[in-house]
């Protein structure tokens, strides 16, 4: 944990540099002194009529647009509280959708305003089931991406149809982070979570701004396993079951991930370089009962918090709130659960979770959270709606 505290201090010292490439004129909120108690929240509907939305993000180009990913393979634009009639991108013919498969997320290049580059993560069944990480470019119309501009960056074979992961995010270092599940089925039968020679069950980190050898991307020099024989150099951290949603704190750069559990525990992790988060040895903070109920936890990094089946069945990682409309929520990490619809927030002090509070029992099937260019938080309902997190009236 001393490593985490040192990382926080370094990141806070250089936090202006982390945001140097951001075109937003709005700075993230910051708590100075004692943090206020966590508030209750409400949800304001901002979009409806969507088809199985699974992700929402902003372009970071000061356009105030929000981009909503529909699982079947369509990305739509929400602007001025209206869904534009023409999709931003429609690649349904390339996407295998259903269950945990589909077009699962998108990420804009940190310099999207200048270069028009964007990236997507989707499932394909062409030539066998696999995850595809692709690059597209915006055409002459800023509201429409050129679907013919696709450049496949990386493909990863999927042995089963579940635990595809699905999130891609650019970190404050400019590299693309890719969350990969263990490949599916129960108890990680092929042992991917603890195997550094596979890209499954891991957080990956690649450089999309250069090519290296036969790869369509580069390997950052400080990736932890780059020089380890037999290990995949793309791996940043491992031992993950299905990190469906993760995000970086816009102020500190700390990476929070919600790793979906199996039978007993749902967990939130702070993901750091080279760490092993335990799956399939552990499920959350307990030994995996179907593998070894008396496991050896030596060298494993435990979640900062986990919860059982009384609270939900599928954790949805969220965002640290850095907006300005709910001051008492500033600096708190918001997360939820797809099964129960509950939404919580926690504060982590660098050592432990100092506060954790259930903010709302929604009736939503939460598939994702997102932030706009002002760092306000949104909730995506898989049943077709998008909601903005608001203070309680």
C-alpha positions in Angstrom: 0.0 0.0 0.0 3.0 2.3 0.4 3.4 2.0 -3.4 -0.1 3.4 -3.8 0.5 6.3 -1.5 3.7 7.2 -3.4 1.9 6.9 -6.7 -0.9 9.2 -5.5 1.7 11.9 -4.3 3.6 11.7 -7.6 0.4 11.9 -9.7 -1.0 14.8 -7.7 2.3 16.7 -8.0 2.2 16.4 -11.8 -1.6 16.4 -12.2 -1.6 19.5 -14.4 0.5 17.6 -16.9 -2.0 14.8 -16.9 -4.6 17.2 -18.1 -2.4 19.1 -20.5 -3.8 17.5 -23.6 -7.5 18.0 -22.5 -9.3 20.6 -24.5 -11.8 21.1 -21.7 -11.7 24.5 -20.0 -13.4 23.0 -16.9 -11.1 21.8 -14.2 -12.1 18.8 -12.1 -13.3 19.5 -8.6 -11.0 18.9 -5.7 -11.6 18.4 -2.0 -9.4 20.5 0.3 -9.5 19.7 3.9 -12.1 17.2 5.4 -14.4 15.6 2.9 -18.1 16.2 3.5 -20.5 13.3 4.2 -21.6 11.5 1.1 -25.0 12.8 -0.1 -28.1 11.0 -1.5 -28.7 11.4 -5.3 -31.4 11.4 -7.8 -31.4 10.5 -11.5 -32.6 12.8 -14.3 -33.6 11.2 -17.6 -31.7 12.6 -20.6 -32.3 10.0 -23.3 -34.7 7.1 -24.0 -35.6 4.7 -26.7 -32.1 3.3 -27.2 -31.6 -0.3 -28.0 -29.5 -2.1 -25.3 -27.0 0.7 -24.6 -23.9 -0.5 -22.9 -21.5 2.5 -22.8 -21.4 6.3 -22.8 -18.5 8.7 -23.2 -17.5 12.2 -24.4 -15.1 13.2 -27.2 -13.1 15.7 -25.2 -13.4 18.2 -28.0 -15.6 20.8 -26.3 -18.5 19.8 -28.5 -20.6 18.8 -25.5 -21.7 15.7 -27.3 -22.2 12.3 -25.6 -21.6 9.1 -27.6 -23.8 6.1 -26.6 -22.8 2.6 -27.7 -25.6 0.2 -28.5 -24.7 -3.4 -28.0 -25.7 -4.6 -31.5 -23.1 -2.4 -33.2 -24.3 1.2 -33.3 -23.0 4.4 -31.7 -25.4 7.3 -31.4 -24.8 11.0 -30.5 -26.7 12.7 -27.7 -26.6 16.5 -28.2 -28.7 19.1 -26.5 -30.8 16.3 -24.9 -31.6 14.9 -28.3 -30.5 11.7 -30.0 -29.3 12.6 -33.6 -31.2 10.5 -36.2 -28.1 9.5 -38.1 -25.7 7.1 -36.2 -22.2 8.2 -35.5 -21.1 4.7 -36.5 -23.0 1.6 -37.6 -21.0 -1.7 -37.9 -23.8 -4.1 -37.0 -22.7 -6.4 -39.9 -19.3 -6.9 -38.3 -20.5 -7.5 -34.7 -21.6 -10.7 -32.9 -24.1 -9.5 -30.4 -26.0 -11.1 -27.5 -25.5 -12.0 -23.9 -22.1 -10.4 -23.0 -21.0 -10.0 -26.6 -21.4 -7.1 -28.9 -20.0 -3.6 -29.5 -19.0 -3.0 -25.9 -17.3 0.4 -25.7 -15.4 3.2 -27.5 -12.6 5.6 -26.7 -11.5 8.8 -28.3 -7.8 9.5 -28.9 -6.5 12.1 -26.5 -5.9 14.4 -29.5 -9.2 13.5 -31.2 -9.9 17.2 -31.8 -6.8 17.4 -34.0 -6.6 13.9 -35.5 -10.2 12.5 -35.6 -9.1 9.1 -34.3 -11.4 6.8 -32.3 -11.3 3.2 -31.1 -13.8 0.5 -30.4 -14.0 -2.9 -28.8 -16.4 -5.5 -30.3 -17.0 -9.2 -30.5 -16.7 -10.9 -33.9 -17.5 -14.4 -34.9 -15.8 -14.2 -38.3 -13.2 -17.0 -38.4 -14.0 -18.0 -34.8 -15.1 -16.0 -31.8 -12.8 -13.2 -30.9 -12.5 -9.7 -29.5 -11.5 -6.9 -31.9 -9.9 -3.6 -31.0 -10.2 -1.3 -34.0 -9.4 2.3 -35.0 -11.8 4.4 -37.1 -11.6 8.0 -38.3 -14.2 10.8 -38.5 -15.0 11.9 -42.0 -15.9 15.3 -43.3 -19.0 15.3 -41.2 -17.9 15.5 -37.5 -21.1 13.7 -36.5 -20.3 10.6 -38.6 -17.4 8.3 -38.5 -16.1 6.7 -41.7 -17.0 3.0 -41.3 -14.7 2.1 -44.2 -11.7 3.6 -42.3 -11.4 0.6 -39.9 -7.9 -0.5 -39.0 -7.8 -3.6 -36.8 -5.3 -3.0 -34.0 -5.6 -6.3 -32.1 -7.7 -9.5 -32.1 -7.9 -11.8 -29.1 -9.5 -15.3 -29.4 -12.4 -16.0 -27.0 -13.0 -19.6 -26.0 -16.5 -18.9 -24.6 -19.2 -16.3 -25.2 -19.1 -14.7 -21.8 -16.4 -12.7 -19.8 -15.4 -10.7 -22.9 -14.3 -7.7 -20.8 -15.2 -4.9 -23.1 -13.8 -1.6 -21.8 -11.2 0.5 -23.5 -9.9 3.8 -22.0 -7.0 6.1 -22.7 -5.0 6.7 -19.6 -3.5 10.0 -18.5 -0.2 8.6 -19.9 -1.7 8.6 -23.5 -1.7 4.8 -23.7 -4.8 2.6 -24.4 -5.9 0.3 -21.6 -8.0 -2.7 -22.5 -9.9 -4.8 -19.9 -10.0 -8.5 -20.8 -12.1 -11.1 -19.0 -10.8 -14.6 -18.3 -12.5 -16.1 -21.5 -15.6 -17.4 -19.8 -17.2 -20.5 -18.3 -17.0 -21.2 -14.6 -13.9 -21.2 -12.3 -11.7 -20.1 -15.2 -11.3 -23.7 -16.5 -8.3 -22.9 -18.8 -6.4 -21.0 -16.1 -6.2 -17.7 -18.0 -6.4 -15.4 -14.9 -3.0 -16.6 -13.5 -1.3 -17.1 -16.9 0.9 -14.3 -18.1 1.3 -16.0 -21.5 -2.3 -15.1 -22.5 -4.0 -11.7 -22.9 -7.2 -13.0 -21.2 -7.9 -12.2 -17.5 -5.7 -9.1 -17.6 -5.6 -5.4 -18.0 -3.6 -4.6 -21.1 -1.7 -1.4 -22.0 -0.6 -0.5 -25.5 0.7 2.4 -27.5 -1.6 3.0 -30.5 0.6 5.9 -31.8 3.3 3.6 -33.2 3.7 0.1 -34.7 6.3 -2.3 -33.4 7.6 -5.2 -35.5 4.6 -7.2 -36.8 2.3 -5.5 -34.3 -0.2 -2.8 -35.2 0.7 -1.1 -31.9 3.7 -0.5 -29.6 4.6 -1.9 -26.2 5.3 0.9 -23.6 8.8 0.7 -22.2 7.6 0.5 -18.6 5.1 -2.3 -19.1 5.9 -4.7 -16.2 6.3 -8.0 -18.0 7.9 -6.7 -21.2 11.2 -8.5 -20.6 9.8 -11.6 -18.9 10.2 -14.7 -21.1 6.9 -16.3 -22.1 4.9 -13.4 -20.7 2.7 -11.2 -23.0 4.3 -7.7 -22.9 0.9 -6.0 -23.3 -0.1 -7.0 -19.8 -0.3 -4.2 -17.2 -1.9 -6.2 -14.4 -3.6 -9.7 -14.2 -5.7 -12.0 -12.1 -9.0 -10.5 -13.3 -12.2 -12.3 -13.9 -14.2 -9.8 -15.9 -13.3 -6.1 -15.5 -16.4 -5.0 -17.4 -16.0 -1.3 -16.6 -13.0 0.7 -15.3 -12.0 4.4 -15.3 -9.2 6.8 -14.3 -9.8 9.5 -11.7 -9.6 12.7 -13.8 -7.6 14.5 -11.1 -5.2 11.9 -9.6 -5.0 9.3 -12.5 -5.8 6.4 -10.1 -7.3 3.5 -12.0 -10.5 2.0 -10.4 -12.1 -1.2 -11.8 -15.2 -3.2 -11.1 -14.4 -6.9 -11.5 -17.5 -9.0 -11.9 -17.7 -12.0 -9.5 -18.9 -15.5 -9.9 -21.0 -17.0 -7.1 -20.3 -15.0 -4.0 -18.5 -11.6 -4.3 -18.4 -8.5 -6.4 -15.3 -6.3 -6.2 -13.8 -2.9 -6.7 -10.0 -2.8 -7.3 -7.4 -0.1 -7.6 -5.4 -1.4 -10.5 -1.6 -0.8 -10.4 1.3 -1.8 -12.5 2.3 -5.5 -12.3 -0.2 -6.5 -9.6 -2.0 -9.9 -9.4 -5.7 -9.4 -8.4 -6.2 -13.0 -7.5 -8.6 -14.7 -9.9 -9.2 -17.7 -10.0 -7.4 -18.3 -6.7 -9.7 -15.7 -5.1 -13.1 -14.3 -5.8 -13.1 -10.9 -4.2 -11.7 -11.2 -0.6 -12.4 -14.9 -0.3 -10.9 -18.1 -1.7 -12.8 -19.4 -4.7 -14.9 -22.2 -3.3 -15.0 -24.2 -6.6 -11.3 -24.1 -6.9 -9.7 -24.2 -3.5 -11.5 -23.0 -0.4 -8.2 -22.9 1.6 -6.1 -21.0 -0.9 -2.7 -19.4 -0.6 -3.2 -15.6 -0.9 0.6 -14.8 -0.8 1.4 -12.1 -3.4 -2.2 -11.3 -4.3 -3.7 -7.8 -4.2 -7.1 -7.7 -2.6 -10.0 -5.5 -3.6 -10.5 -2.2 -1.8 -14.1 -3.3 -1.2 -16.3 -6.2 -2.1 -19.9 -7.2 -1.5 -22.1 -10.3 -1.5 -25.2 -11.5 -3.1 -27.5 -9.6 -0.7 -26.4 -6.4 -2.5 -26.2 -7.5 -6.1 -25.0 -10.0 -8.7 -22.9 -8.0 -11.2 -20.8 -5.0 -10.2 -20.6 -2.1 -12.7 -17.5 0.0 -12.2 -18.1 3.8 -12.4 -16.2 7.1 -12.0 -14.7 9.3 -9.4 -17.0 12.3 -9.4 -15.1 15.5 -10.4 -18.1 17.6 -11.5 -19.3 20.8 -9.8 -23.0 20.4 -9.6 -22.9 18.1 -6.4 -20.0 19.5 -4.3 -20.5 17.0 -1.5 -19.9 14.2 -3.9 -16.5 15.5 -5.1 -13.7 12.9 -5.0 -16.1 10.0 -4.4 -16.0 6.9 -6.6 -19.5 6.1 -7.8 -20.3 2.5 -8.8 -23.4 0.3 -9.1 -24.8 -3.2 -9.8 -26.6 -4.4 -12.9 -28.7 -6.9 -11.0 -29.9 -4.9 -8.0 -29.9 -1.4 -9.6 -28.2 -0.1 -6.5 -25.7 2.8 -6.7 -23.0 3.4 -4.1 -20.1 5.9 -3.6 -16.9 5.4 -1.7 -14.0 7.5 -0.6 -10.5 5.9 -0.5 -7.9 7.7 1.6 -4.8 5.9 0.1 -4.9 3.2 2.8 -8.4 2.0 2.9 -12.1 2.8 2.1 -12.9 5.6 4.6 -16.6 5.8 3.7 -19.0 3.7 1.6 -22.6 4.6 1.2 -25.6 3.4 -0.8 -26.8 6.5 -2.6 -29.8 5.2 -4.4 -31.9 2.1 -5.1 -32.6 2.6 -8.8 -34.8 0.2 -10.7 -32.4 0.2 -13.6 -30.4 -2.5 -15.3 -27.2 -0.6 -15.0 -24.8 -1.5 -17.8 -22.4 1.4 -17.5 -21.5 4.8 -16.1 -19.9 7.7 -18.0 -18.8 11.4 -17.7 -19.3 14.4 -19.9 -16.8 17.1 -20.6 -17.7 18.8 -17.3 -17.0 15.6 -15.3 -20.7 15.1 -14.5 -21.7 11.5 -14.2 -24.3 9.6 -16.2 -25.9 6.2 -15.7 -26.8 3.9 -18.6 -29.8 1.6 -18.4 -29.5 -1.5 -20.6 -33.3 -1.3 -21.1 -32.9 1.8 -23.2 -32.3 5.0 -21.1 -29.6 7.3 -20.0 -29.8 9.3 -16.8 -27.7 12.1 -15.3 -26.7 11.9 -11.6 -28.1 14.9 -9.7 -28.3 16.0 -6.2 -31.4 15.0 -4.2 -34.2 17.5 -4.3 
